[in-house]
Amino acid sequence: MGMGLILHHKALGRVFEVRCLHIPVQDRTPFEGLVKLVEETVSLEHATSPKKPIYLVGDSFGGCVALAVASRNPSIDLVVILANPATSFGQSQLQRLLPVLEALPDELYFTIPYLLSFVMGDPMKMAMVNIDDKRPPRLQLE
């Protein structure tokens, strides 16, 4: 969902052109569709600057997407960085939660980050990390 990048976006932006693929929790695009979306973006970027490497950072499930994109594009100079990749999800204790998550009605998918917050941290705190504390709370949330 891109929540982990929020903590580093400002600092990384000083050195890199940062783009974040945010997948809303209610988005049910299959894995292949997500890979194609990232692959199209990488191909476009490569066509624009063919001599520059592209740093592809995959966090959690994004690590699986990044690996798939890299494996399908060996001619593009990709530097793949994996952070907590979900490559061993089958061995994870989170595997037990899958039936509960799959049973959630579509309109409750927004609760998933909160259900998983014991693993990834509080999503509201992550989202508010770059907010100026001097503004009134209403403006901070906007």
MDTraj code that builds the backbone (N, CA, C; nanometers):
import mdtraj as md
import numpy as np

residues = "MET GLY MET GLY LEU ILE LEU HIS HIS LYS ALA LEU GLY ARG VAL PHE GLU VAL ARG CYS LEU HIS ILE PRO VAL GLN ASP ARG THR PRO PHE GLU GLY LEU VAL LYS LEU VAL GLU GLU THR VAL SER LEU GLU HIS ALA THR SER PRO LYS LYS PRO ILE TYR LEU VAL GLY ASP SER PHE GLY GLY CYS VAL ALA LEU ALA VAL ALA SER ARG ASN PRO SER ILE ASP LEU VAL VAL ILE LEU ALA ASN PRO ALA THR SER PHE GLY GLN SER GLN LEU GLN ARG LEU LEU PRO VAL LEU GLU ALA LEU PRO ASP GLU LEU TYR PHE THR ILE PRO TYR LEU LEU SER PHE VAL MET GLY ASP PRO MET LYS MET ALA MET VAL ASN ILE ASP ASP LYS ARG PRO PRO ARG LEU GLN LEU GLU".split()
xyz = np.array([
    [0.0811, -0.1201, 0.0000],
    [0.0000, 0.0000, 0.0000],
    [0.0851, 0.1260, 0.0000],
    [0.2156, 0.1110, 0.0079],
    [0.3015, 0.2289, 0.0017],
    [0.3183, 0.3009, 0.1337],
    [0.2643, 0.2451, 0.2421],
    [0.2710, 0.3146, 0.3706],
    [0.4147, 0.3262, 0.4216],
    [0.4977, 0.2257, 0.3984],
    [0.6345, 0.2302, 0.4465],
    [0.7167, 0.3386, 0.3792],
    [0.6861, 0.3693, 0.2539],
    [0.7617, 0.4703, 0.1806],
    [0.7375, 0.6097, 0.2354],
    [0.6231, 0.6325, 0.2954],
    [0.5902, 0.7654, 0.3472],
    [0.6984, 0.8152, 0.4421],
    [0.7560, 0.7254, 0.5191],
    [0.8591, 0.7643, 0.6151],
    [0.9865, 0.8137, 0.5472],
    [1.0092, 0.7719, 0.4230],
    [1.1365, 0.8005, 0.3564],
    [1.1232, 0.8844, 0.2298],
    [1.0010, 0.9148, 0.1908],
    [0.9761, 0.9816, 0.0635],
    [1.0515, 1.1140, 0.0512],
    [1.0452, 1.1966, 0.1541],
    [1.1080, 1.3297, 0.1487],
    [1.2595, 1.3176, 0.1340],
    [1.3226, 1.2329, 0.2128],
    [1.4685, 1.2181, 0.2061],
    [1.5116, 1.1568, 0.0735],
    [1.4416, 1.0548, 0.0273],
    [1.4758, 0.9922, -0.1004],
    [1.4554, 1.0885, -0.2164],
    [1.3559, 1.1753, -0.2048],
    [1.3256, 1.2711, -0.3093],
    [1.4357, 1.3728, -0.3334],
    [1.5270, 1.3873, -0.2387],
    [1.6403, 1.4783, -0.2571],
    [1.7420, 1.4223, -0.3563],
    [1.7440, 1.2906, -0.3714],
    [1.8430, 1.2252, -0.4559],
    [1.7791, 1.1580, -0.5781],
    [1.6578, 1.1054, -0.5605],
    [1.5918, 1.0290, -0.6657],
    [1.4589, 1.0919, -0.7042],
    [1.4134, 1.0608, -0.8235],
    [1.2763, 1.0922, -0.8607],
    [1.1937, 0.9744, -0.8088],
    [1.1143, 0.9976, -0.7083],
    [1.0438, 0.8899, -0.6393],
    [0.9002, 0.8798, -0.6890],
    [0.8607, 0.7592, -0.7207],
    [0.7215, 0.7303, -0.7557],
    [0.6781, 0.6131, -0.6702],
    [0.5571, 0.6180, -0.6255],
    [0.5062, 0.5117, -0.5392],
    [0.3782, 0.4553, -0.5985],
    [0.3770, 0.3245, -0.6184],
    [0.2553, 0.2575, -0.6601],
    [0.1742, 0.2310, -0.5348],
    [0.0625, 0.2960, -0.5269],
    [-0.0274, 0.2757, -0.4130],
    [-0.1429, 0.1898, -0.4608],
    [-0.1630, 0.0784, -0.3964],
    [-0.2740, -0.0101, -0.4308],
    [-0.3771, 0.0019, -0.3195],
    [-0.4901, 0.0660, -0.3478],
    [-0.5929, 0.0754, -0.2436],
    [-0.6357, -0.0648, -0.1987],
    [-0.6666, -0.0798, -0.0718],
    [-0.6990, -0.2125, -0.0189],
    [-0.8197, -0.2753, -0.0870],
    [-0.9097, -0.1941, -0.1415],
    [-1.0263, -0.2514, -0.2088],
    [-0.9961, -0.2925, -0.3529],
    [-0.8772, -0.2581, -0.4047],
    [-0.8377, -0.2926, -0.5413],
    [-0.8063, -0.4419, -0.5474],
    [-0.8742, -0.5143, -0.6305],
    [-0.8569, -0.6589, -0.6422],
    [-0.7845, -0.6964, -0.7717],
    [-0.7018, -0.6071, -0.8248],
    [-0.6250, -0.6373, -0.9451],
    [-0.5376, -0.7589, -0.9185],
    [-0.5426, -0.8592, -1.0074],
    [-0.4584, -0.9780, -0.9869],
    [-0.3095, -0.9441, -0.9986],
    [-0.2271, -1.0321, -0.9458],
    [-0.0822, -1.0137, -0.9440],
    [-0.0292, -0.9796, -1.0833],
    [-0.0700, -1.0546, -1.1840],
    [-0.0230, -1.0315, -1.3209],
    [-0.0553, -0.8891, -1.3674],
    [-0.1720, -0.8385, -1.3309],
    [-0.2097, -0.7023, -1.3676],
    [-0.1207, -0.5990, -1.3022],
    [-0.0845, -0.6212, -1.1751],
    [0.0047, -0.5286, -1.1047],
    [0.1445, -0.5311, -1.1659],
    [0.1904, -0.6513, -1.2019],
    [0.3219, -0.6633, -1.2651],
    [0.3230, -0.5869, -1.3975],
    [0.2170, -0.6018, -1.4760],
    [0.2101, -0.5310, -1.6047],
    [0.2084, -0.3798, -1.5851],
    [0.1375, -0.3325, -1.4835],
    [0.1321, -0.1889, -1.4551],
    [0.2706, -0.1340, -1.4231],
    [0.3434, -0.2022, -1.3364],
    [0.4787, -0.1585, -1.2996],
    [0.5719, -0.1723, -1.4195],
    [0.5559, -0.2804, -1.4926],
    [0.6393, -0.3050, -1.6102],
    [0.6223, -0.1943, -1.7149],
    [0.5003, -0.1494, -1.7373],
    [0.4753, -0.0402, -1.8319],
    [0.5439, 0.0882, -1.7864],
    [0.5365, 0.1163, -1.6572],
    [0.6003, 0.2363, -1.6026],
    [0.7514, 0.2272, -1.6175],
    [0.8083, 0.1111, -1.5858],
    [0.9529, 0.0904, -1.5977],
    [0.9959, 0.1030, -1.7440],
    [0.9192, 0.0449, -1.8353],
    [0.9528, 0.0522, -1.9783],
    [0.9489, 0.1956, -2.0289],
    [0.8496, 0.2704, -1.9853],
    [0.8392, 0.4113, -2.0250],
    [0.9576, 0.4917, -1.9722],
    [0.9910, 0.4684, -1.8468],
    [1.1051, 0.5386, -1.7861],
    [1.2350, 0.5017, -1.8581],
    [1.2501, 0.3742, -1.8914],
    [1.3699, 0.3280, -1.9627],
    [1.3789, 0.3918, -2.1009],
    [1.2656, 0.4037, -2.1702],
    [1.2639, 0.4655, -2.3032],
    [1.3026, 0.6133, -2.2954],
    [1.2648, 0.6783, -2.1860],
    [1.2961, 0.8201, -2.1673],
    [1.4448, 0.8410, -2.1366],
    [1.5015, 0.7544, -2.0541],
    [1.6429, 0.7662, -2.0135],
    [1.7078, 0.6277, -2.0189],
    [1.7409, 0.5779, -2.1387],
    [1.7904, 0.4403, -2.1514],
    [1.9262, 0.4139, -2.0869],
    [2.0026, 0.5167, -2.0608],
    [2.1359, 0.4964, -2.0028],
    [2.1378, 0.5054, -1.8503],
    [2.0255, 0.5431, -1.7907],
    [2.0192, 0.5569, -1.6455],
    [1.9596, 0.4310, -1.5830],
    [2.0186, 0.3850, -1.4722],
    [1.9577, 0.2707, -1.4032],
    [1.8263, 0.3125, -1.3364],
    [1.7390, 0.2176, -1.3202],
    [1.6115, 0.2414, -1.2512],
    [1.6160, 0.1616, -1.1217],
    [1.5971, 0.2324, -1.0116],
    [1.5939, 0.1669, -0.8807],
    [1.4492, 0.1274, -0.8533],
    [1.4281, -0.0004, -0.8396],
    [1.2942, -0.0522, -0.8153],
    [1.2916, -0.1095, -0.6740],
    [1.2215, -0.0393, -0.5854],
    [1.2153, -0.0802, -0.4453],
    [1.0831, -0.1521, -0.4225],
    [1.0918, -0.2724, -0.3703],
    [0.9712, -0.3486, -0.3410],
    [0.9628, -0.3778, -0.1927],
    [0.8587, -0.3277, -0.1304],
    [0.8370, -0.3498, 0.0123],
    [0.7235, -0.4497, 0.0292],
    [0.7449, -0.5527, 0.1100],
    [0.6441, -0.6540, 0.1391],
    [0.5970, -0.7205, 0.0100],
    [0.4683, -0.7160, -0.0190],
    [0.4143, -0.7757, -0.1413],
    [0.4770, -0.7119, -0.2651],
    [0.5136, -0.5845, -0.2542],
    [0.5805, -0.5158, -0.3645],
    [0.7138, -0.5792, -0.3997],
    [0.7748, -0.6490, -0.3052],
    [0.8983, -0.7219, -0.3344],
    [0.8754, -0.8313, -0.4365],
    [0.7626, -0.8976, -0.4256],
    [0.7272, -1.0016, -0.5231],
    [0.7013, -0.9397, -0.6601],
    [0.6335, -0.8252, -0.6621],
    [0.6067, -0.7555, -0.7873],
    [0.7390, -0.7105, -0.8501],
    [0.8282, -0.6529, -0.7702],
    [0.9572, -0.6049, -0.8211],
    [1.0393, -0.7192, -0.8800],
    [1.0415, -0.8334, -0.8131],
    [1.1151, -0.9490, -0.8645],
    [1.0571, -0.9970, -0.9971],
    [0.9258, -1.0001, -1.0079],
    [0.8614, -1.0437, -1.1318],
    [0.8936, -0.9471, -1.2460],
    [0.8879, -0.8167, -1.2181],
    [0.9188, -0.7162, -1.3214],
    [1.0645, -0.7317, -1.3655],
    [1.1562, -0.7469, -1.2712],
    [1.2981, -0.7600, -1.3051],
    [1.3244, -0.8862, -1.3867],
    [1.2597, -0.9951, -1.3501],
    [1.2845, -1.1203, -1.4222],
    [1.2317, -1.1150, -1.5650],
    [1.1285, -1.0354, -1.5880],
    [1.0696, -1.0261, -1.7219],
    [1.1360, -0.9192, -1.8085],
    [1.2284, -0.8419, -1.7515],
    [1.2926, -0.7322, -1.8246],
    [1.4443, -0.7335, -1.8060],
    [1.5100, -0.8398, -1.8477],
    [1.6546, -0.8502, -1.8241],
    [1.7382, -0.7474, -1.9005],
    [1.6827, -0.6869, -2.0053],
    [1.7604, -0.5910, -2.0842],
    [1.7562, -0.4495, -2.0257],
    [1.6710, -0.4271, -1.9251],
    [1.6630, -0.2954, -1.8613],
    [1.7530, -0.2962, -1.7381],
    [1.8315, -0.1888, -1.7228],
    [1.9228, -0.1771, -1.6086],
    [1.8414, -0.1456, -1.4824],
    [1.7993, -0.2508, -1.4135],
    [1.7199, -0.2363, -1.2907],
    [1.8064, -0.2689, -1.1697],
    [1.7997, -0.1834, -1.0703],
    [1.8592, -0.2109, -0.9405],
    [1.7410, -0.2439, -0.8502],
    [1.7303, -0.3689, -0.8101],
    [1.6156, -0.4134, -0.7307],
    [1.6538, -0.4137, -0.5833],
    [1.5738, -0.3446, -0.5045],
    [1.5950, -0.3376, -0.3605],
    [1.4700, -0.3943, -0.2945],
    [1.4890, -0.4973, -0.2137],
    [1.3762, -0.5618, -0.1478],
    [1.3789, -0.5287, 0.0014],
    [1.2664, -0.4818, 0.0511],
    [1.2523, -0.4514, 0.1939],
    [1.1386, -0.5369, 0.2489],
    [1.1693, -0.6237, 0.3391],
    [1.0697, -0.7138, 0.3980],
    [0.9849, -0.7812, 0.2902],
    [1.0495, -0.8425, 0.1894],
    [0.9701, -0.8991, 0.0797],
    [0.8820, -1.0131, 0.1277],
    [0.7669, -1.0217, 0.0688],
    [0.6691, -1.1248, 0.1074],
    [0.6966, -1.2556, 0.0337],
    [0.8242, -1.2823, 0.0083],
    [0.8595, -1.4017, -0.0675],
    [0.8446, -1.5299, 0.0133],
    [0.8348, -1.5186, 0.1442],
    [0.8156, -1.6384, 0.2266],
    [0.6838, -1.6304, 0.3037],
    [0.5843, -1.5682, 0.2431],
    [0.4553, -1.5510, 0.3100],
    [0.3943, -1.6854, 0.3481],
    [0.4198, -1.7878, 0.2682],
    [0.3650, -1.9210, 0.2973],
    [0.4118, -1.9756, 0.4308],
    [0.5256, -1.9257, 0.4807],
    [0.5781, -1.9706, 0.6102],
    [0.5463, -1.8730, 0.7228],
    [0.4754, -1.7663, 0.6898],
    [0.4476, -1.6604, 0.7857],
    [0.3325, -1.6971, 0.8794],
    [0.3373, -1.6393, 0.9983],
    [0.2272, -1.6561, 1.0926],
    [0.1020, -1.5836, 1.0439],
    [0.1204, -1.4880, 0.9519],
    [0.0055, -1.4166, 0.8956],
    [-0.0812, -1.5081, 0.8104],
    [-0.0263, -1.6206, 0.7700],
    [-0.0998, -1.7170, 0.6885],
    [-0.2309, -1.7568, 0.7586],
    [-0.2270, -1.7603, 0.8901],
    [-0.3469, -1.7981, 0.9675],
    [-0.4590, -1.6953, 0.9545],
    [-0.4228, -1.5697, 0.9259],
    [-0.5229, -1.4638, 0.9129],
    [-0.5918, -1.4624, 0.7763],
    [-0.5363, -1.5328, 0.6796],
    [-0.5901, -1.5275, 0.5437],
    [-0.7386, -1.5605, 0.5363],
    [-0.7876, -1.6660, 0.6021],
    [-0.9319, -1.6936, 0.5943],
    [-1.0170, -1.5784, 0.6487],
    [-0.9686, -1.5124, 0.7518],
    [-1.0424, -1.3994, 0.8087],
    [-1.0453, -1.2836, 0.7089],
    [-0.9302, -1.2533, 0.6494],
    [-0.9218, -1.1438, 0.5533],
    [-1.0045, -1.1720, 0.4281],
    [-1.0026, -1.2968, 0.3830],
    [-1.0799, -1.3329, 0.2636],
    [-1.2302, -1.3279, 0.2903],
    [-1.2694, -1.3473, 0.4152],
    [-1.4119, -1.3458, 0.4494],
    [-1.4672, -1.2044, 0.4643],
    [-1.3793, -1.1039, 0.4712],
    [-1.4264, -0.9662, 0.4864],
    [-1.5058, -0.9228, 0.3635],
    [-1.6196, -0.8599, 0.3842],
    [-1.6930, -0.8034, 0.2701],
    [-1.6098, -0.6924, 0.2048],
    [-1.6321, -0.6705, 0.0750],
    [-1.5545, -0.5714, 0.0000],
    [-1.5547, -0.4339, 0.0657],
    [-1.6657, -0.3934, 0.1240],
    [-1.6727, -0.2591, 0.1820],
    [-1.5915, -0.2456, 0.3115],
    [-1.5392, -0.3561, 0.3642],
    [-1.4591, -0.3491, 0.4870],
    [-1.3093, -0.3656, 0.4623],
    [-1.2670, -0.3686, 0.3358],
    [-1.1254, -0.3864, 0.3068],
    [-1.0399, -0.2732, 0.3623],
    [-1.0982, -0.1546, 0.3824],
    [-1.0213, -0.0432, 0.4380],
    [-0.9690, -0.0747, 0.5766],
    [-1.0231, -0.1759, 0.6440],
    [-0.9785, -0.2104, 0.7794],
    [-0.8525, -0.2958, 0.7808],
    [-0.8124, -0.3492, 0.6670],
    [-0.6970, -0.4392, 0.6638],
    [-0.5709, -0.3757, 0.7209],
    [-0.5353, -0.2507, 0.6840],
    [-0.4141, -0.1937, 0.7442],
    [-0.4202, -0.1898, 0.8971],
    [-0.5375, -0.1669, 0.9502],
    [-0.5512, -0.1624, 1.0957],
    [-0.5428, -0.3017, 1.1565],
    [-0.5942, -0.4003, 1.0850],
    [-0.5834, -0.5386, 1.1332],
    [-0.4384, -0.5854, 1.1325],
    [-0.3610, -0.5356, 1.0373],
    [-0.2214, -0.5771, 1.0254],
    [-0.1252, -0.4803, 1.0944],
    [-0.1769, -0.3794, 1.1633],
    [-0.0905, -0.2764, 1.2211],
    [0.0064, -0.3314, 1.3258],
    [-0.0252, -0.4472, 1.3842],
    [0.0682, -0.5034, 1.4810],
    [0.1969, -0.5481, 1.4121],
    [0.1943, -0.5654, 1.2809],
    [0.3131, -0.6040, 1.2057],
    [0.3794, -0.4832, 1.1423],
    [0.2994, -0.3963, 1.0780],
    [0.3566, -0.2870, 0.9994],
    [0.3547, -0.1526, 1.0700],
    [0.2996, -0.1442, 1.1876],
    [0.2926, -0.0181, 1.2593],
    [0.1605, 0.0515, 1.2345],
    [0.1401, 0.1611, 1.3035],
    [0.0152, 0.2357, 1.2940],
    [0.0117, 0.3158, 1.1647],
    [-0.0809, 0.2841, 1.0709],
    [-0.0829, 0.3543, 0.9426],
    [-0.1088, 0.5042, 0.9552],
    [-0.1865, 0.5474, 1.0534],
    [-0.2113, 0.6915, 1.0700],
    [-0.0837, 0.7640, 1.1103],
    [-0.0072, 0.7045, 1.1992],
    [0.1190, 0.7667, 1.2401],
    [0.2149, 0.7733, 1.1220],
    [0.2178, 0.6685, 1.0407],
    [0.3045, 0.6689, 0.9230],
    [0.2617, 0.7781, 0.8256],
    [0.1325, 0.7919, 0.8059],
    [0.0816, 0.8909, 0.7109],
    [0.1073, 1.0325, 0.7590],
    [0.1126, 1.0521, 0.8905],
    [0.1271, 1.1866, 0.9459],
    [0.2716, 1.2257, 0.9744],
    [0.3673, 1.1409, 0.9377],
    [0.5065, 1.1664, 0.9737],
    [0.5601, 1.2978, 0.9156],
    [0.5159, 1.3385, 0.7991],
    [0.5668, 1.4611, 0.7361],
    [0.4733, 1.5803, 0.7507],
    [0.3788, 1.5727, 0.8415],
    [0.2822, 1.6807, 0.8581],
    [0.3353, 1.7817, 0.9595],
    [0.3211, 1.9072, 0.9276],
    [0.3640, 2.0156, 1.0146],
    [0.2718, 2.0215, 1.1364],
    [0.3274, 2.0034, 1.2555],
    [0.2479, 1.9980, 1.3785],
    [0.1892, 2.1333, 1.4192],
    [0.2320, 2.2427, 1.3565],
    [0.1854, 2.3743, 1.3985],
    [0.0476, 2.4082, 1.3428],
    [-0.0008, 2.3274, 1.2492],
    [-0.1341, 2.3542, 1.1922],
    [-0.2413, 2.2952, 1.2813],
    [-0.3625, 2.3491, 1.2740],
    [-0.4723, 2.2921, 1.3526],
    [-0.4975, 2.1473, 1.3093],
    [-0.5449, 2.0621, 1.4007],
    [-0.5649, 1.9195, 1.3702],
    [-0.6477, 1.8959, 1.2426],
    [-0.7504, 1.9775, 1.2202],
    [-0.8328, 1.9589, 1.1000],
    [-0.7491, 1.9724, 0.9736],
    [-0.6592, 2.0739, 0.9707],
    [-0.5741, 2.0954, 0.8538],
    [-0.4663, 1.9884, 0.8424],
    [-0.4178, 1.9386, 0.9564],
    [-0.3183, 1.8329, 0.9529],
    [-0.3745, 1.7084, 0.8849],
    [-0.4972, 1.6718, 0.9193],
    [-0.5579, 1.5529, 0.8600],
    [-0.5853, 1.5699, 0.7120],
    [-0.6206, 1.6910, 0.6701],
    [-0.6412, 1.7164, 0.5264],
    [-0.5112, 1.6975, 0.4523],
])
top = md.Topology()
chain = top.add_chain()
for i, resn in enumerate(residues, 1):
    res = top.add_residue(resn, chain, resSeq=i)
    for name in ("N", "CA", "C"):
        top.add_atom(name, md.element.get_by_symbol(name[0]), res)
traj = md.Trajectory(xyz[None], top)
